């Protein structure tokens, strides 16, 4: 695709841990297919590691710069302004063939005018609010990007209807890692005996979430371990390792960034609402979803959001538009209610079968039958964009009367 005197150059922008994971996989696939490409990133450390191997620039680390709630938005606003300044200064001094934006709509959508003025083709991977089926939210950006790669079929249809050029590529969570280990070997590593159950505790990826849910899940583990033979694993991002360890006794195994392994090995997972709930679906882990807020955020919820009567919070329920996984939120996110929901899944085969049936439907919505998978198809779209851009630049201007 590139000439002998020009190395193609692509910038990736992602703002949270899931975006960092998906986009780093995308960047690695592109680098494998085109070793001569130079990749750059404004993103997390996994994305940073990939681009540095290509000789590119990791502009800044955006880890933990996604926000839920106005009070948190205010705290990270200055960081976002600094990231924008650094990124735009970099773009103005480098030649780019394309930019790939991943989710992080509050930041990325504000950059569309800038990239269009600079004449840089834009691919939006995981567009904001792609899970939404109705209304206008999450559609306004569509005419201002070159292509969209979205995980849901209805998202592609809605974006195309408003003038976008969107493709349903499915979800990369369904792509099995090449070094995936068996459930049996993982349970052996985690020290789970034949008569024991294993519960995965996923308290979140933000400090604010760990602060609220860490003590709650530690209390759940303490009670359950007295009731039956059971072990616990807690996968967390490396920057939060020490903080999470402070909430749990040494008998609870805290893992660094091994959520997929924990979910594949467990009998039940207690999962903070968010993208991890879909990881549990992909892994086939029966789950109970939980979420609660600090005092300031709870007041904000009551004043700004509770009146909207949002029907579902957990992504599996949003996708199916019906309740298939328990949602224990706010005042209902208590030790006794979590334990009751976990015991229901441990003890009732019918409860697990109903959840697995729902999981099968969700996997179809996530593109289980699509070929190629999300990462490879998105790279193909990016390649198409770059080829079209090259042809457009090389074409002579048309004669006009």
N, C-alpha and C positions, 0 to 999 in steps of 0.2 A: 504493500500500500504506500510506502514511503520511498521517495527518491534517494539516490546515493548521497546527496548533499544536504538532506534535511531529515532529522529524527522527529517523528510525530510526537506531540506532547499533549497530555490530557491531565486536567485537574479534577480531583474528587473532593467533594465536601459532604461531611456527615457529622451530626452533632450529638449522638448519644451512643450507648454501648451496642444496642442492636444494629443501628445504622453503621457503626464502625465494623461490626462483624460481617454484615452483608456486603458492604462496600469493599472491605479488604479482600473478601473472596472474589469479588468482581474484578478488582484491580489485579489480583494474582493471576486470574484466568486470562486477562488481557495481556499481561506481561509474559505469560507462558506462550501465548499465540504469537506475540510480537516482541521478541527480545530486544529489538532496536528502539522500542517506544520509551520515552521518558515520562514517568508519571509523577505527579505532585499531589499534595493533599493538605486540606484543612480538615483535620479529623482526629480520631483517637489513635492510640499507640499501635494497634494492629495494622491499621491503614498506614500509619507512619513507617512502620517496619517494612511494609511491602514497597512503598514508593522509594524509600532510601536505597533499596537494592537495585533499583533501575537507574540510579544516579539522579533522582529527582529530589525535590525540596519538600520537607514536612514543615509547612508554614507555622502551624500551632496545634497544640493538643486541646481538643474540644471536649474531652471526657467530662461527664457530669454537667454539661452545659445545656441539656434539655430541661424544660421547666414545666411543672404542674402547679397552677395556682399563682395569683397575682403577686403574693408576697415573695415567692421564689423568683418570679420574673424580674422584680425590682432588684433583687440581689445580684442577678447575673447580667443585668442590662449593660453595665460598663464593660464586662468581659466581652459581650457580643459586639459592642462598638469597637473594641480593640481588635477583635478578630476580623471584623469588616475592614478596618483600616489596613491591617497587615495583608489581608488577602487582596484587596484592590491595588495596593502598592505593588504587590508581586505580579499581578496580572498585567498591569500597565508596563512592566519591564520585561515580560516574557511573551514569546509567541506560543499561543495555545491553539490546538486543532479542535478541542471540544472540552466541555465541562460537564461532569456528572454530579447531580445533586441528589442526595438521599434523604427523604423525609424532612425533618427539622424545618417545617414550613415557616415558623415565625422568623427564622433567619434567612432561609434560602429564597423564599418568595420576594423578599426585599432586595435581592440581588439580580432579579431578572432584567430590570431596565438597564442596569450596569452592563451585564454580559451582552445584551442586545446592542447597546451603544458601541461596545467593543467588537461587535461582529463575530462573537464566538458561539458556535452551535451548542445548544443546551439539551442534555438528556436528563429527564427527571425520573429517577429510580425510586420506587416506593413513594408515590405522590402523597401529599398530606390528605388525611381523612379518606383514604382509598376504600376503607371498609363501609363508608356511608352509602346508602342506596337511594336516598331521596334528598330533596332540598338543593340549595345552591352552594353550600359550604364545600370548599375543596375543589371547585371547578374554575374559578376565575383566572387561575394561572395558565390554563391550557393553551390559549392562543399565543402565549408569549414564550413557549418553549418549542424546540425543534421536534422532539419525540418524547414519549412517555412509556415507561415499562412498569406495569402495575401488577400486583399479585392477584387481583380479583377480576373476573370477567365483567361483572356489572360496572366496575370502575372504568374499564376500557370503553364500554358502551356509552357511559355518561360523558366521559371526556371527549370522545369523538363527536357526540351530539352537539357539543358547544364549540366545535372548531378545532379541537386538538387532534393530534396524530398519535393515538395510544395503542399499545399492544398488551394483551394479557399474556404474561410470561410465567405466572405461577409464583410460588413462594420458595426461596432457597432453603427453608427449614426442612423441606422434604428431601433434600439432597444428602444422601448418607456420606459422612466423611470417609475418606479412603482407608483410614486406620481405625475404623469403628470396631470396638471389642464386643464380645458376647456378654449378654446379661449375666451368665454364670461366672465368668471371669471377673467382672466388675464386683459382683456380690462377694466373691472370695477376697478380692482386694480390700473391700470395705469391712471385712470381718463378720459377715452375716452368717450365722449358723443355720442349719436346716430347720430348726424350730423357731427361728426368729423372723420378724417382719422388718422391713427397711422403709423408713419414711424420709423423703427429701424435703428439706425446708428451704424455700427460696424467698427471703425477706426483701428482695429488691436490689437495685443497683445505685440508688442515691442515698446520700448520708441521711437526708430527712426521713426516708423510708425505713432505713435500718434503725434509726433512733426510736421510731414508733413501733415497728413490727418485731425488732430483735427481741426485746424483753417479752413480748406476747408469745412468740414462738418458743422461746426458751421455757416459759411456764407450761406451755402445751407439752413440750418434750419431757419435762420433769414429771408431769402427771401420768402421761401415757407409759413412760418407762416403769412406773410402779404398778401398772395394771396388767402388763403382758410382756413377754420377751420381745424386745424391740431395739433397733439401732437407728441412729439418725445421721444424715449427712447434710451439710449446709454449703452449697456452692456459692461463692461470692466473687466479685471482681477483686483483683489483687490490691488496688489502693484501699479497699475497705476491710482487708483481712484482719488487721489488728483490732479494729473497732468491733467487728463481729465476734471475734474470739472472746472479747470481754464479756459478752452476754451468755456464753455457753460454757458448761463444764468440760473438762478434758475428755470425758467419755464421748462427747459429740464430735464427730470428725468434720472439720471445716476444710473445704476444698477450694483451691484457687481456680476459678474459671472452668469448672467442669460440670456445668449445668446439664449438658446433654448426657454425660455418663451417669450422673445422679438420677436423672429422670428415667433413663433406660433400665437402671438397676432396681428402682424402688418398687414397693407395693402400692404406695399412695404418696402423693406430693401435696404439700401445702404451699400455694404459689401466690405471690403478690400479683394483683391484676396488672396486665400489660403484655408485652410480647412473649414473656416466659410461659403464659398460659397456652400459646400456640406451640411452643417447644414441647410442652407436656403432651399435646395432641399428637405431634409428630412422633414422639417417643412411645406413645401408647400408655402413658402413665395416668391412672385415675387421679383426679385432683380435686382439691378444695381451694377456691380462690378467696383471698382475704385482702382487705385494705382498710386503713384508718389514717386519720390526719392529726397533726398537732393542733393545738388550741386555735391558733390564728387561722390556719387553713380551714378548720371546721366552721368557724364563724363566716369565712368567705363562702364556703359551700352553702351554708344556710341562706346567706343574703343573695348570692348570685346564681347558684346552680340548682339547688334542691327543688325550686319551684318549677323547673323545666320537666320534672318527672321523667328522667332518663330511664328507659325500660331495662337496659342491661349495661353492665360495666365490663364484664369479662369478655374477651374477644371471642371465645367459642360460642357464647350465647348471642353476641352481636351478629356473628356470621350466620347462625341458624335462625335467628330471630325467635328463639325460644330457650327456656332454661334447661341446659343439660349438665352444667356444673354448678355446685352451690356457690353463691356469692355472699360472703359474710363481710359486711361493710359497716364502717362507723361504729355505732353503739352495738351492733350485732356481731362485731369482731371481738368476741370475748373468748377466754380460755375454754369455758364449758361448751359453747356453741361450736367452736372449732373441733374439740375432742369428739363431740357427738357426730359431726359430719365425717370425721376421719373413721370412727368406729363403724359407721354405716357402710363405708366403702370396704373396710377390712372384713366385715362379717357377712355382708349380703352379696351373694353372687349376682343377683338380679340387678342391683344398683350398678355394679361394675359393667354388666352386659349392656345395660341401657346407655351408659356413658360411652362405651366402645362403639356402639351403633352410631351414636352421634358423631364420634370422632371420624368414622368412615365417611360420613357426609361432608365433614369439614375438609378432609384431605382431598376430596374431589373438588371442592371450591378452591382449594389452594393449588390446584393444577396437578394432582397426582398422575393424571393420564396424559399430561403434556410431554412432548418430546421435541427438542431437547429441554433440559431443566431450566429453571429461572436464570441462573448465572450465565450459562452458555448462550441462551437466547438473547439475554440483555447485551452480552458482548457482541453478538452478531448485529444487533440494532446499532450499537455504538460504531461498529465498523462501517455499516451502511451510511450512517451520518457523516463520517469522516470522508468516505468516498464521494458522497454527494457534494460535500463542501469543496473537495479538491476539484471536482468537475466544474462546479459553479465558478470557482476562482480562475480556472484555466480557460473557461469559455470566453470568446471575444464578445465585447458588448454588442448588443443588437442595434441595428440602424432604426432610428425612429424618425417619423416625419415631423 
